Amino acid sequence: MSSSVERQSNPTAWAAFWFALAGLLLMPIPLFIGLIAGGALSIVAAILAVIGLLKGLARNGKGIAPVVFAAIFILLTWGGFSIGGGTVW
């Protein structure tokens, strides 16, 4: 039943990934709905990404790939807000 293989997953990094992806997908919704929903999720994702990165670095870089993708999604979301995403019709 028990395995000698250590689990290589980083749940915090994966949570950051999924929150960032959801924020990116919600960002284009107009009339400030995307700004509020996507913005809130991207802020939560940014906090989780920092925590996941620190946990991954403490494990010699194991499980930081989702953090990298989360950071990309967060930057795309915030970049979308800077050009009017979530606010204009």
Beta strands, then each sheet from edge to edge (+ up, - down):
end
